[in-house]
Amino acid sequence: MARVFDRRSVRRRRLALAAFVVASLVLVSLSVGNPAGGVVSVLARGTQELFGPLERGLSRALKPVDDLTSWVRDSLRAKSENARLRAEVARLRQELAAAQVRVHDSRELAGLSRLTASAGFPAGTRPLTARVIARSPTVWYSAVTIDRGASDGVRIDQPVIAAGGLVGRVSSVSSHTARVRLITDAASAVAAQVMPDGANGVVRPSVGDPRDLVLDFIQDRRRVKPNSVVITSGFDAGGLASVFPRGIPIGRVVHVDPEEVELYQRVHLRPFADLEQLDIVQVLTRRPSVDASLASLAQP
């Protein structure tokens, strides 16, 4: 029974409040255009004085609700804007990464172009550009896989170069890919010559350091100096030819070990090609003849 009474009491209060509000609006409307001292104006002012505290109280009571509504609206707007900005940042990062890749590839291709056009590089070769798609899972600097294969004219034992100089040779071929054994592989050996004095030797890898190659079997009477350039020596005679044609740059001499054996000296060189960061390479798909190689070396 008390609940029914409470409900009726609340209903009556709400109706009374609504009636007061309507009356206030009517009085305000009637006061427009009436003299300030008219009856309607007096009643309007009285009504405003009567309901002013109530209106202010309602405003204070409803302010937290308004603030909460504004906060929710602003939060949703900020969340939407944040998501848009995140998507924009991700897009810009992708564009930046793509631009950096293009710049890197352009530099690699420019380096290869300079190498193959340089004086002394083997003439008659037909470079085939390829991209490194995998590295050896066991020994990082022993081999790489490229995205060119037999269908592109790649064959076993063809030389492979990168910007700067020699990288290695093709060791196996499938239809669309090929495996390249690097000159830093433990089984690699490249016949080489020190320029300009002509000392001959064999370039082998230095264990554990892809930036260090060793030139062995240099006769002691041929003194090798630091900064000398080392190239592939190559030969082509009697139907037999070396894997690497003469004239491909390998590296530059950085250090000569003290004499360990009386007849030979051990020379360290740094490879011209960055074997740690191979991305774009070229396969020399056509071997030059010995005459073409000698002619290229004779160029000024």
C-alpha positions in Angstrom: 0.0 0.0 0.0 2.9 2.3 0.8 4.4 1.6 -2.5 1.2 2.6 -4.4 1.0 5.8 -2.3 4.7 6.6 -3.1 4.1 6.0 -6.8 1.0 8.3 -6.8 2.9 11.0 -4.9 5.8 10.9 -7.4 3.4 11.0 -10.3 1.6 14.1 -8.8 4.9 15.9 -8.2 6.0 15.2 -11.8 2.7 16.5 -13.1 2.9 19.6 -11.0 6.5 20.3 -12.2 5.4 19.9 -15.8 2.5 22.3 -15.2 4.8 24.9 -13.7 7.2 24.6 -16.6 4.3 25.0 -19.2 2.9 27.9 -17.3 6.4 29.5 -17.3 6.7 29.1 -21.0 3.3 30.6 -21.6 4.0 33.6 -19.5 7.3 34.2 -21.2 5.6 34.0 -24.6 2.9 36.4 -23.5 5.4 38.9 -22.1 6.9 39.4 -25.6 5.6 42.7 -26.9 3.9 43.7 -23.6 5.0 46.8 -21.5 7.5 46.1 -18.8 4.9 47.2 -16.2 2.0 45.1 -17.5 0.3 42.4 -15.5 1.8 39.7 -17.7 5.3 40.9 -17.3 4.8 41.1 -13.5 3.5 37.5 -13.5 6.4 36.4 -15.7 9.0 37.9 -13.3 7.3 36.3 -10.4 7.3 33.0 -12.1 11.0 33.3 -12.9 11.8 34.2 -9.3 9.7 31.2 -8.1 11.2 28.7 -10.5 14.7 30.1 -10.8 16.2 28.1 -7.9 14.5 25.0 -9.3 15.9 25.5 -12.7 19.4 26.1 -11.3 19.1 23.0 -9.1 18.0 20.9 -12.1 21.0 22.3 -14.1 23.4 21.4 -11.3 21.8 17.9 -11.0 21.9 17.2 -14.7 25.5 18.6 -15.2 27.2 15.3 -14.4 25.0 13.6 -17.0 25.8 16.3 -19.6 29.5 16.0 -18.7 29.4 12.2 -19.0 27.6 12.4 -22.4 30.2 14.9 -23.6 33.0 12.7 -22.4 31.6 9.6 -24.1 31.1 11.5 -27.4 34.6 13.0 -27.2 36.1 9.6 -26.4 34.4 8.0 -29.3 35.5 10.8 -31.6 39.1 10.5 -30.3 39.1 6.8 -30.7 38.0 7.0 -34.3 40.6 9.7 -35.0 43.3 7.6 -33.3 42.4 4.6 -35.5 42.5 6.8 -38.6 46.0 8.2 -37.6 47.3 4.7 -36.9 46.2 3.5 -40.3 47.8 6.6 -41.9 51.1 5.9 -40.1 51.1 2.3 -41.1 50.5 3.3 -44.8 53.3 5.9 -44.6 55.7 3.3 -43.1 55.0 0.9 -45.9 55.6 3.5 -48.5 58.8 4.5 -46.8 60.0 0.9 -46.7 59.1 0.4 -50.4 61.0 3.6 -51.3 64.1 2.5 -49.3 64.0 -0.9 -51.1 63.9 0.9 -54.4 66.8 3.1 -53.5 68.8 0.1 -52.3 68.1 -1.9 -55.5 69.0 1.1 -57.6 72.3 1.4 -55.9 73.0 -2.3 -56.3 72.1 -2.2 -60.0 74.2 0.9 -60.5 77.2 -0.8 -58.9 76.8 -3.9 -61.1 76.6 -1.7 -64.2 79.8 0.1 -63.2 81.5 -3.2 -62.6 80.6 -4.8 -65.9 81.4 -1.6 -67.8 84.8 -1.2 -66.2 88.1 -1.6 -68.1 89.5 -5.1 -67.6 86.2 -6.8 -66.9 85.8 -10.0 -69.1 84.3 -9.1 -72.4 81.7 -11.2 -74.1 79.8 -12.0 -70.9 76.0 -11.7 -70.7 75.0 -10.8 -67.2 71.7 -12.1 -66.0 70.3 -10.1 -63.0 68.8 -12.2 -60.1 67.6 -11.7 -56.6 68.8 -13.6 -53.5 65.8 -15.4 -52.0 67.4 -17.6 -49.4 70.6 -18.3 -47.5 72.2 -21.5 -46.3 70.4 -22.6 -43.1 73.5 -24.2 -41.7 76.5 -22.0 -42.6 75.3 -18.4 -43.3 78.1 -17.4 -45.6 78.5 -20.6 -47.6 75.7 -20.4 -50.2 72.6 -18.5 -51.3 69.6 -19.3 -53.5 68.6 -17.0 -56.4 65.4 -16.6 -58.3 66.8 -17.6 -61.7 67.2 -21.1 -63.0 67.7 -23.3 -66.1 64.7 -21.8 -67.8 66.6 -18.4 -67.7 69.8 -19.9 -69.1 71.6 -20.5 -65.8 74.0 -23.4 -65.8 76.3 -25.1 -63.2 79.7 -23.4 -62.7 78.7 -20.0 -64.1 80.3 -17.1 -62.2 78.2 -14.9 -60.1 79.0 -11.3 -59.2 77.5 -8.5 -57.1 78.2 -4.8 -56.9 81.9 -4.6 -56.4 83.2 -8.0 -57.5 83.1 -11.8 -57.4 80.5 -13.6 -55.3 80.9 -17.2 -56.2 79.7 -19.7 -58.8 76.5 -21.7 -59.5 76.6 -25.1 -57.8 73.2 -26.5 -58.6 70.2 -25.5 -60.8 66.5 -26.2 -60.9 64.0 -24.9 -63.5 63.4 -21.5 -61.8 66.1 -21.2 -59.0 69.8 -21.9 -58.6 72.1 -22.3 -55.7 75.3 -20.2 -55.6 78.4 -21.4 -53.6 80.0 -18.3 -52.2 83.8 -17.6 -52.2 83.5 -17.7 -48.4 82.4 -21.3 -48.5 85.0 -23.6 -46.9 85.4 -25.6 -50.1 85.9 -22.6 -52.3 89.2 -22.0 -54.1 89.7 -19.3 -56.8 92.8 -18.9 -58.9 93.8 -15.3 -58.6 96.4 -12.7 -59.5 97.7 -9.6 -57.7 97.7 -6.5 -59.9 99.8 -4.9 -61.2 102.8 -7.1 -60.3 101.2 -10.3 -61.5 101.8 -12.5 -58.5 99.6 -15.6 -58.7 97.9 -17.5 -55.9 94.7 -19.2 -54.7 92.0 -17.3 -52.8 90.4 -19.2 -50.0 88.0 -18.1 -47.2 89.1 -17.2 -43.7 87.3 -19.3 -41.1 84.5 -17.4 -39.4 85.0 -14.0 -41.1 83.2 -13.3 -44.4 85.1 -10.0 -44.7 88.5 -11.7 -44.8 89.8 -13.8 -47.6 93.3 -15.4 -47.8 95.5 -15.5 -50.8 97.9 -18.5 -50.5 100.9 -19.8 -52.4 102.3 -16.4 -53.3 106.0 -16.9 -54.0 108.2 -15.0 -51.6 110.2 -13.3 -54.4 107.0 -11.5 -55.5 106.4 -9.0 -52.8 102.7 -8.1 -52.4 101.9 -4.6 -51.1 98.8 -3.5 -49.2 96.0 -1.9 -51.3 96.9 -4.1 -54.3 93.9 -5.3 -56.3 93.3 -9.0 -56.7 91.4 -10.4 -59.7 90.6 -13.8 -61.1 93.5 -15.2 -63.1 91.5 -17.5 -65.3 92.7 -19.6 -68.3 91.2 -21.0 -71.5 93.6 -23.3 -73.4 93.4 -26.6 -75.3 89.6 -26.8 -74.8 90.0 -26.5 -71.1 88.8 -23.4 -69.2 88.7 -22.3 -65.6 85.4 -21.7 -63.9 86.1 -18.0 -63.5 87.2 -16.0 -66.5 90.2 -13.7 -66.2 89.6 -10.2 -64.9 86.8 -10.3 -62.3 87.7 -8.2 -59.3 87.9 -10.2 -56.0 89.2 -7.9 -53.4 91.9 -5.6 -52.1 95.0 -6.6 -50.1 94.8 -5.3 -46.5 97.6 -7.3 -44.8 100.5 -9.6 -45.5 101.4 -12.2 -42.8 105.0 -12.6 -41.7 106.7 -15.4 -43.6 105.6 -18.7 -42.2 107.2 -20.8 -45.0 110.3 -19.8 -46.8 108.9 -20.2 -50.3 105.5 -18.6 -49.9 103.7 -15.7 -48.2 100.2 -15.4 -46.9 98.1 -12.4 -48.0 94.8 -11.2 -46.5 92.3 -9.3 -48.6 88.9 -7.8 -48.2 86.3 -8.8 -50.8 84.9 -6.0 -52.9 81.4 -7.5 -52.8 79.4 -7.3 -49.5 78.9 -11.0 -48.9 76.9 -10.3 -45.7 74.2 -8.3 -47.4 73.7 -9.9 -50.8 70.4 -8.9 -52.4 70.9 -8.5 -56.1 73.5 -10.4 -58.1 74.3 -11.2 -61.7 75.1 -14.5 -63.3 77.6 -14.4 -66.2 75.6 -16.7 -68.5 78.1 -16.7 -71.4 81.8 -17.5 -71.0 84.2 -15.2 -72.9 86.9 -16.6 -75.0 90.5 -16.2 -73.8 91.1 -13.7 -76.7 88.2 -11.6 -75.6 89.5 -11.6 -72.0 93.0 -10.6 -73.0 91.6 -7.8 -75.2 89.6 -6.4 -72.3 92.7 -6.4 -70.1 94.6 -4.6 -72.7 92.1 -1.7 -72.7 93.6 1.5 -71.3 
